[in-house]
Structure formats: structure tokens, C-alpha cells
Amino acid sequence: MAWGRGLWTKAVSLTAATEAESLRQFSAALAEHVGSPAPFAFSTWDDAVTYLFGLAAPDRGDRPFLAVIDEFPYLAKVSPELPSIVQREIDRYQMEESRMRLLLCGSAMSVMGGLLASTAPLRGRAQLELVVRPFGYRAAADFWGVTAEPALAARLHAVVGGTPAYRRQFLADDVPADLHEFDEWICRTVLSPFSPLFREARYLLAEETDIRDTALYHSVLAAVAQGNTTRGGIAGYIGRKSVDISHPLNVLEDSHLLARETDVFRAGKSQYRITEPLINFYEAVMRPAWARLESGQASEVWAQSAERFAAQVAEPHFEAVCREYVLGPGRSLLATSLGQVGSGVVTDPKARRQYQVDVAVVEPGSGGTRPSVALLGEAKWGTVMGLSHLERLARARDVLGERGMDTTACGLACFSAAGFSDSLRAEAERGGVLLIGLDELYGRALPMPLLP
């Protein structure tokens, strides 16, 4: 029992167990809370939850009573009736005065999200749904203490993302001193079979209770990591029909491990992206060489993975970071209000070619207003960008204008982690072009203004 800020609080953290054992753990926690010399012996969850809510009855005091149940998905898995029992008690005390404040927590995103979805018993009963997300790329760099080295920060975030526990609990504050130590660091941490991070990507998938055939789900994720980002491409990679992968795709989306991003220029088209960097790194770099890594060949595997890391990990991650930049710090660079930020493909029927736009800001039309484009950008991880990249963006802008979109205020942006040619910098100085490198992304430099 804890006292703070006018609340009587009881927190219960449960683990994976049978229904009977979970009920005993819960009963013991309640007995400890009320100071009972002997543990309670509830025979059903119905009795236990009824007693819990009874502790918040008005005649038991006037302070709010906060009950916290952590890892609730474990309970819901072995006791599927539990959400309905909680719903009944909530509904009962909506008609009567109650001091109860019940907080249900869990790391299995698909289960927690499903508690409030569709016809679920608890739908409409929650006053707050809070998803604790990882740090963004700038906050992560600050947390790891590498803001002064954007090149190192970008690589770290591409591998471990923004989960705070990976630095503190998993690696005991083992942080690479500088960019030159990154290779050695990754070999002794993520790629080492003795490191807690080595199998973490597998555990992240296994903890989702809706995922049963983990081999199928790993194949889906591997397909995306290999660059097969459309539904048809994923199905072809794993040897299934598109209709057969609908369920795993939906489960991975509900688990927040996969995101479906619509093409801002082509209605009905979309691509999938792995949202957890460590899983993407595992599928692209670690899984294909798993036996060698388990045998202690981290240095050799990493030395042979440079191209794969750049193309399948760093490049798509850098593109996502650039879109995050436009949504946040880069908003002030746009001459117009911020619309939909995404990516897409512009098809040029005259030249019979397509232009991939990695960062786009599009404002949908309404009424008599035409859809407008505020920004078109291309992002490159390992390429020094030049005038040819700018020319492709300019042509994509012309094609969109020919299709009836308003491009009069459309700026062009080049994002590169490797730098820009002198000719492109000279062009940017004349205005109308944004050059965003790592220093600008991490706030260590200000980009040139879009307009002179």
C-alpha cells in the first residue's frame, strides 16, 4: 500500500501463470493491502474483482482508491472472462458513488488495444487510453548522450530506436564513445550472443499473445526488411497468396510492429514499414546469419553486412526520420500550413518513368479548392546528393502540376546523411531548395531558408 497525492494506491504486477496461480498472486496482494494476517482464498475472479471494487466503496473512506494491474494481457489470456467481470463492476459503480480508479497496464499492444475495440466488454468504459511510445530520434540522441555526434546518433537510432531500457537495463550504460567505436560496440552488444539485446527482437514478437505461428510472422517481417513493402510483394516473398497474409499483417499492425503508410499521390496504394528498429535490424542483418552469430562470429558478420545495413536498415530509417523532422522541427520551414506528411510515387506518363518521393507534404482539396503540394523531398543515406536529384524532384513537381494539383508554393528538399555537392549548394543559395543534413536534423545547424 502506498500513499501519495491524496490517493490510496495498490499496484499488482502479475506474471505469466495459470489461472489458479494468477488468482493466488492477486489474492495475496489484496490481503497484504488490507493487512490480513492470512492470504485470501478467492475461488473465482468474480469474487476477487468484486472485493477489489468493494474497497473503493464510499463507506470505506473519502480518498480516491487507485488500483494498478500490470501485465494485464497475461490475465486476459488465461482468464478470458476477466474483462467482462471488470465491465460489470464499472457499470455498477457508474450508477453509484465510487472512489475506484482502475489502471490496466500491459506491453502486448494488440491485447491492450483490443480491450477497447469493437464489441469488447470494456469499450466505452475507459477515460484514458495512453500508449507509451519510444523516444523520437532527437530525444533518443539526448538520452544516449550522443547529440554532439549526429552521425553516431543516427546509426544508434537505426539499430536500437528510442527504447530507454536498451541503454539502462539491457546494456548497463554501455554507449559507444564516438563514431569510430560504433562497429566494436555493435559487435559486443547487439550482435553478441552473451548480450541481452541479442534475442530481444525475437522476444518482442513472442510476447504478443495473438501471434502463434512465429515463423510466419518473422517471414512477413523479413519480407518487409528485404524491401518487399507492398502486400503483393510480401506475399510473393513468403510464397503465399495476398489474401492469406491479411491476418498476420493486421496482427502486426495492431501490435505496433508494422505500419501501413498510404501513398500520398496514388489512391488505394500503400506500403508497409517496420516500426521497431531493432526488429528491422534483426530481420535484415542478424536472422540471415544467425548460426554464425551464435557461434561468436559477430565481427565477420558485421564486416560483411555493410551494404545490407545501408540499404535495408539505415536508408529506410533515415527516410522515416526525415518525415519525422518535417512533422516536428521542420514545420517552420514551410511557407504554408502543414498538411499530410508522407511519401509516394509520382508517375510520369510522358517519360514513362516513376519518381519516388520520400518526403511529401500534401494538403487535400476541399470544396472548390484543388489539392496542393507544399513540399517534395528525396532522402539519401550514403549518397552525396547533386543537381540530378534536384532535377528529378522538379520534374515530379511539374507532373503533379499537370495532373491538376496546386504546386505554386511547392518547395523542394534534399535530405542527405552524406552531404551535398558544391553545385547543389550553389543552387540552394538562390532559394527554393532546402538542404537538410544530419547537423540540421539534430538541431546543430539551421537549414537555409526555403525562400530567399
TAMO-V205594 format. One record per helix or strand of 2 or more residues. SS is the DSSP state (alpha for helix, beta for strand). FROM is the first residue (numbers start at 0). TO is the last residue. If there is no record, write none. Layout:
ss	from	to
SS	FROM	TO
SS	FROM	TO
This chain:
ss	from	to
beta	1	3
beta	6	12
alpha	18	33
alpha	44	53
alpha	57	59
beta	63	69
alpha	71	77
alpha	81	93
beta	99	103
alpha	108	113
alpha	136	143
alpha	149	159
alpha	164	169
alpha	178	187
alpha	199	205
alpha	213	224
alpha	230	237
alpha	241	253
beta	257	262
beta	269	273
alpha	276	293
alpha	297	302
alpha	305	326
alpha	328	332
beta	339	347
beta	352	362
beta	371	379
alpha	386	401
beta	410	415
alpha	421	428
beta	432	435
alpha	437	440
